Amino acid sequence: MQPGQMAYDRAITVFSPDGRLFQVEYAREAVKRGTTTVGLKFKDGVALIVDKRIASKLIESKSIEKIFQIDEHIGCATSGLVADARVLVDYARMLAQVNKVTYAEKMDIETLVKRLCDFKQNYTQYGGVRPFGTALLVAGVDEQGNHLFETDPSGALVAYKAGSIGAGKNAIMDVFEEEYKEDMSMDEAILLGLKALRKATEETLNTKAVEIGVVKVGERFRRLTEAEVEAYVKKLAA
């Protein structure tokens, strides 16, 4: 940062002369340093895949949670500050349940994501708070079809056919640009996601460190078991 810019990163409410909010950009840096996370839409659903980065063999891998269920038909994966992500997930769950109680129907994915992003954007406008240092990939299926949204610390949202957040995003997007197809089966989508994850991490995938969540038309969102994940990793290696 240039010396003349130092005064502009002290508060979230101050723009720099070139129109930047440095605290929001710092929050994005926290996401870039986070765990590698990918999401892909396939023919009748959406898959989320995360490399949990287990730093020590003493850690219980199940205690590290990077994929969350928001509602029966919605799940999300996180990258960045995990504690911030938990707050957002709890808020999203509350929105989904309030909608269900009020209207007696499931909340559609885009409305939920927009409400979540409005909440995140509020934390970029007022003094005494900081932006959420996390990004979410939100996956779900509703009457409008399959959806995959990325939310940014600024409160922006983008819909993707296949996307990524966290470390190694550029390498993963290169793989998706070349090999992604819209009519893939669930197995093909998961294997492509694992292939991209392997390229980004440049290491052999550890089955205990990989977490996969899937939501399909007519089915509930679920996280795959360790045995199912191991089967996919072995299939990729073969």
C-alpha positions as CSV (number, residue, x, y, z in Angstrom):
1,M,0.0,0.0,0.0
2,Q,1.3,3.5,-0.8
3,P,2.0,5.8,2.1
4,G,-0.7,8.2,1.0
5,Q,-3.3,5.5,1.2
6,M,-2.7,4.6,4.8
7,A,-5.4,6.9,6.2
8,Y,-8.1,5.2,4.1
9,D,-7.9,1.7,5.6
10,R,-8.7,2.8,9.2
11,A,-12.5,2.7,8.9
12,I,-14.9,0.7,6.8
13,T,-16.9,3.9,5.9
14,V,-14.1,5.8,4.3
15,F,-13.5,5.5,0.5
16,S,-10.0,6.1,-0.9
17,P,-9.6,8.7,-3.6
18,D,-9.7,6.0,-6.2
19,G,-13.0,4.6,-5.0
20,R,-11.8,1.6,-3.0
21,L,-12.9,0.3,0.4
22,F,-9.7,-1.2,1.8
23,Q,-11.4,-3.1,4.6
24,V,-13.6,-5.0,2.1
25,E,-10.5,-5.8,0.0
26,Y,-8.7,-7.1,3.1
27,A,-11.7,-9.4,3.8
28,R,-11.4,-10.7,0.2
29,E,-7.8,-11.5,0.9
30,A,-8.9,-13.6,3.9
31,V,-11.1,-15.6,1.5
32,K,-8.2,-16.0,-1.0
33,R,-6.1,-17.6,1.8
34,G,-9.0,-19.9,2.8
35,T,-9.6,-23.5,1.9
36,T,-10.0,-24.5,-1.7
37,T,-13.7,-24.9,-2.4
38,V,-15.5,-25.8,-5.7
39,G,-19.1,-26.1,-6.8
40,L,-20.6,-27.6,-10.0
41,K,-24.0,-27.9,-11.5
42,F,-24.8,-31.2,-13.1
43,K,-27.8,-32.5,-15.0
44,D,-30.2,-32.8,-12.1
45,G,-28.4,-31.2,-9.2
46,V,-25.4,-29.4,-7.7
47,A,-22.2,-30.7,-6.0
48,L,-20.0,-28.9,-3.5
49,I,-16.4,-30.1,-2.8
50,V,-14.0,-28.8,-0.2
51,D,-10.4,-29.6,0.7
52,K,-10.4,-29.1,4.5
53,R,-6.6,-28.8,4.8
54,I,-6.0,-30.9,7.9
55,A,-2.7,-29.6,9.2
56,S,-2.0,-32.3,11.7
57,K,-2.7,-36.1,12.0
58,L,-3.8,-35.3,15.6
59,I,-6.9,-33.4,14.4
60,E,-10.2,-35.1,14.3
61,S,-11.2,-34.5,10.7
62,K,-14.9,-34.7,11.4
63,S,-14.6,-31.7,13.7
64,I,-13.7,-29.4,10.8
65,E,-16.9,-28.5,9.0
66,K,-16.8,-26.6,5.8
67,I,-20.0,-27.7,4.2
68,F,-23.3,-26.9,5.9
69,Q,-27.0,-27.7,5.3
70,I,-29.2,-24.6,5.3
71,D,-32.5,-26.2,4.5
72,E,-33.7,-29.5,3.0
73,H,-33.0,-28.3,-0.5
74,I,-30.1,-25.9,0.2
75,G,-26.4,-26.3,1.2
76,C,-23.3,-24.2,1.2
77,A,-19.6,-24.4,1.3
78,T,-17.3,-21.8,2.9
79,S,-13.8,-20.4,2.5
80,G,-12.2,-17.8,4.7
81,L,-12.9,-17.3,8.4
82,V,-14.9,-20.3,9.6
83,A,-16.4,-18.5,12.6
84,D,-17.8,-15.7,10.3
85,A,-19.2,-18.4,8.1
86,R,-21.0,-20.1,11.0
87,V,-22.8,-16.8,11.8
88,L,-23.9,-16.4,8.2
89,V,-25.1,-20.0,8.0
90,D,-27.1,-19.6,11.2
91,Y,-28.7,-16.4,9.7
92,A,-29.5,-18.2,6.5
93,R,-31.1,-21.1,8.4
94,M,-33.2,-18.7,10.3
95,L,-34.4,-17.0,7.0
96,A,-35.3,-20.4,5.5
97,Q,-37.3,-21.4,8.6
98,V,-39.1,-18.1,8.9
99,N,-40.1,-18.3,5.3
100,K,-41.4,-21.9,5.8
101,V,-43.4,-20.9,8.8
102,T,-44.8,-17.7,7.2
103,Y,-45.6,-19.0,3.7
104,A,-45.8,-22.8,4.3
105,E,-43.3,-23.4,1.5
106,K,-39.6,-23.8,0.9
107,M,-37.6,-20.6,0.2
108,D,-36.3,-20.2,-3.3
109,I,-32.5,-20.1,-3.6
110,E,-32.1,-16.7,-5.2
111,T,-34.2,-14.9,-2.7
112,L,-32.3,-16.5,0.2
113,V,-28.9,-15.6,-1.3
114,K,-30.0,-12.0,-1.9
115,R,-31.2,-11.7,1.7
116,L,-27.9,-13.1,2.9
117,C,-26.0,-10.7,0.7
118,D,-28.0,-7.8,2.0
119,F,-27.0,-8.8,5.5
120,K,-23.3,-9.0,4.4
121,Q,-23.5,-5.6,2.7
122,N,-24.8,-3.9,5.9
123,Y,-21.4,-4.7,7.4
124,T,-19.6,-2.6,4.8
125,Q,-21.6,0.6,5.6
126,Y,-21.4,1.3,9.3
127,G,-18.6,2.3,11.6
128,G,-17.7,0.0,14.5
129,V,-18.2,-3.2,12.4
130,R,-16.1,-5.1,10.0
131,P,-17.0,-7.1,6.8
132,F,-17.4,-10.8,7.1
133,G,-14.1,-12.4,6.1
134,T,-15.7,-15.3,4.3
135,A,-17.3,-16.2,1.0
136,L,-20.0,-18.8,0.5
137,L,-20.9,-21.1,-2.4
138,V,-24.6,-21.7,-2.0
139,A,-26.1,-24.7,-3.9
140,G,-29.7,-25.7,-4.1
141,V,-32.6,-27.0,-6.2
142,D,-36.0,-25.3,-6.4
143,E,-38.9,-25.0,-8.9
144,Q,-36.8,-22.7,-11.1
145,G,-34.0,-25.4,-11.4
146,N,-30.5,-26.0,-10.1
147,H,-28.6,-23.0,-8.6
148,L,-25.0,-22.3,-7.7
149,F,-24.3,-18.8,-6.2
150,E,-21.1,-17.3,-5.0
151,T,-21.4,-14.6,-2.3
152,D,-18.6,-12.0,-1.7
153,P,-17.6,-10.2,1.5
154,S,-18.9,-7.0,-0.2
155,G,-22.4,-8.4,-0.4
156,A,-22.2,-9.1,-4.2
157,L,-23.5,-12.3,-5.6
158,V,-22.8,-14.1,-8.9
159,A,-24.5,-17.3,-10.3
160,Y,-22.2,-19.9,-11.8
161,K,-22.5,-23.2,-13.7
162,A,-19.2,-24.1,-12.1
163,G,-17.2,-22.0,-9.7
164,S,-14.6,-21.8,-7.0
165,I,-13.5,-19.8,-4.0
166,G,-10.4,-19.8,-1.8
167,A,-6.8,-20.7,-2.6
168,G,-6.1,-22.0,-6.0
169,K,-9.3,-20.5,-7.6
170,N,-7.5,-19.5,-10.8
171,A,-6.2,-23.1,-11.5
172,I,-9.6,-24.6,-10.8
173,M,-11.4,-22.2,-13.1
174,D,-8.9,-23.0,-15.9
175,V,-9.9,-26.7,-15.6
176,F,-13.6,-25.8,-15.6
177,E,-13.3,-23.5,-18.6
178,E,-11.8,-26.4,-20.6
179,E,-13.7,-29.5,-19.4
180,Y,-17.0,-28.4,-17.9
181,K,-20.2,-29.6,-19.7
182,E,-23.7,-28.7,-18.7
183,D,-25.3,-32.1,-19.1
184,M,-22.8,-34.0,-16.9
185,S,-24.0,-36.7,-14.5
186,M,-23.4,-36.4,-10.8
187,D,-20.4,-38.8,-10.9
188,E,-18.8,-36.9,-13.8
189,A,-19.3,-33.6,-12.0
190,I,-17.8,-34.8,-8.8
191,L,-14.8,-36.4,-10.6
192,L,-14.2,-33.1,-12.5
193,G,-14.4,-31.2,-9.2
194,L,-11.9,-33.5,-7.6
195,K,-9.6,-33.3,-10.6
196,A,-9.6,-29.5,-10.4
197,L,-9.0,-29.6,-6.7
198,R,-6.0,-31.9,-7.1
199,K,-4.5,-29.5,-9.7
200,A,-5.0,-26.5,-7.4
201,T,-3.5,-28.2,-4.3
202,E,-0.8,-30.0,-6.4
203,E,-1.0,-32.9,-3.9
204,T,-2.6,-36.3,-3.7
205,L,-6.0,-35.9,-2.3
206,N,-6.5,-37.1,1.3
207,T,-9.9,-38.7,1.6
208,K,-10.3,-37.6,5.2
209,A,-9.7,-34.0,4.2
210,V,-12.1,-33.9,1.3
211,E,-15.8,-33.1,2.0
212,I,-18.5,-33.4,-0.6
213,G,-22.1,-32.2,-0.4
214,V,-24.8,-33.0,-3.1
215,V,-28.3,-31.8,-3.7
216,K,-30.5,-33.4,-6.4
217,V,-34.0,-32.8,-7.8
218,G,-36.5,-34.5,-5.5
219,E,-33.9,-35.3,-2.8
220,R,-32.6,-33.6,0.3
221,F,-29.1,-32.0,0.5
222,R,-26.6,-34.4,2.0
223,R,-23.0,-34.8,2.7
224,L,-21.4,-37.9,1.3
225,T,-20.0,-40.5,3.7
226,E,-16.2,-41.0,4.1
227,A,-16.6,-44.3,2.2
228,E,-18.3,-42.6,-0.7
229,V,-15.7,-39.9,-0.9
230,E,-12.9,-42.5,-0.8
231,A,-14.6,-44.4,-3.7
232,Y,-14.6,-41.2,-5.8
233,V,-10.9,-40.4,-5.0
234,K,-9.9,-43.9,-5.9
235,K,-11.8,-43.7,-9.1
236,L,-10.0,-40.4,-10.0
237,A,-6.6,-42.0,-9.2
238,A,-7.4,-44.9,-11.4
